[in-house]
Amino acid sequence: MTTSVHPTALVDPRARLAPGVEIGPYSVIGPEVEIGEGSRIGPHVVIDGRVRMGKGNRIFPGACIGLEPQDLKYGGAPTEVVMGDENTIRECVTINRATAEGESTVLGNGNLLMAYSHIGHNCQLSDRIVIANGVAVAGHVVIGDRAVIGGVLGIHQFVHIGSLAMVGGMSRIDRDVPPFMTVEGHPGRLRGLNRVGLRRSGVAQLDDGAQFRQLQDLWTLIYRSDLVLAAALRQARERPLLAAADELCAFLEASVGPGRRGPLPAQR
């Protein structure tokens, strides 16, 4: 595998390009950039600042990765973007590095970020997430594995979105989205379990369907009873919980803790 750099690209000689990396026309690669084996960087891409990128990533035209955060508190600290393997970053996506020294903006493995989406400073994205066109993810947002985020929406800073959540397009997401849930609306409201996602991921079939049935019971207890959230969670913990139900309860318990925005309410 040989590295291929188009003659019109500007690649700083201090940048580290692994075997098989391709750099397209008119792209700019800064001195602190590390790009893993087999990654393909399209035309007119800017990767600058401290960026560590894994293997097999595909970056489409116009994307900008690792530039300074859009944060007035930023004072020039040597922060970074850390990206895993096999991510697809479509046209004109922006991924900003973190704000304070020693901090990172992190993108895991196998994610798809569609055109014109923005990942703000200090965000933490896990694996196999799909973010549709025109999504603005503010700073310090955390998104779990296999979440799907619909197009043309905003996610408020410090919001957490759980694994296998499904967020409908053009929603307003200003509070936490629990795992395994669907959300839609302006303001966003929980609509029920993400049944399609649970089935496709295999979670619905675990333990002969017992995990899915327990999630259904929790939905009824937490969102369709007259109990306040804290009382519903205490009652849920009175019986043994399987992995998915335990993850949901743990997320909700943390969501009402210090520094968190609290979970979205359900549609009534």
C-alpha positions, 0 to 999 in steps of 0.5 A, a space after each residue: 500500500 502506497 500513500 497518494 497525495 495529489 500535486 495540488 494538495 498542501 500536506 505539511 511534512 510533519 503530518 503522519 500519513 500511514 500506508 494507503 492514505 489518499 489525499 485529494 486535490 486542493 486539500 490541506 493537512 496540518 502539521 499535527 495530523 495523523 491519518 490511519 491506514 487506508 483512509 481516503 481524504 477527498 478534494 478541498 478538505 481541511 484537517 488541521 490542529 491536533 487530529 488523530 484519525 484511525 484506519 479506513 475513514 472516508 472524508 468527502 469534499 469540503 469537510 473541516 476537521 480539527 479547527 478551533 472550537 467555536 467557543 469564546 472561552 478557547 484560549 489556544 490550548 493544544 486540544 484535539 480531535 480523536 477519530 476511530 476507524 471506518 467513519 464516513 464524513 460527508 460533504 462540508 461536515 465540521 468537527 471542532 476540537 475541544 476547548 480546554 487543555 487535555 480535552 478531546 472531541 471524540 468520534 468512535 468507529 463506523 459512524 456516518 455523518 451526512 452533509 453539512 452536519 456539525 460536531 461541536 467541541 468536546 462532543 463524545 460520539 460512540 460507534 455506528 451512529 447515523 447523523 443526517 444532513 444539517 444537524 447541529 450538535 452543540 458542545 459537550 454532547 454525548 451520543 451512544 452506540 447506534 443512535 440515529 439522528 434525523 435531519 435539520 435539527 439542533 441538539 443543545 449543549 451538554 445533552 446526552 442521547 442514549 444508545 439505539 435512540 431514534 430522533 425524528 427530523 426537525 425536532 428540538 432536542 434540549 434535554 436528554 434522550 434515554 436509550 431505546 426511545 424514539 423522539 419527535 417534535 418541537 419541543 421534542 417529546 418521547 413517543 415510545 420504544 424504538 421498536 424497529 431499532 431494537 429489532 434490527 439490532 437484535 436486542 428485541 430477541 435477547 432472552 427469548 424476548 424478555 429484554 424487550 418485554 421488560 423495556 415495555 413494562 418500564 415504559 408503562 411504569 415510568 411514562 404512563 403511570 402517575 408516579 414521579 420519575 424518582 419513585 418510578 425508578 425506585 419501584 423498577 429497581 425492586 426487581 432484577 433487571 436484564 441488561 437493556 432495562 438496567 441501562 435505561 434505568 441507569 441513564 435516567 438516574 444519571 440524567 437527573 444528577 448534577 451537571 445534567 439537563 434531565 430527560 425529555 418528557 413523554 408525549 401525553 
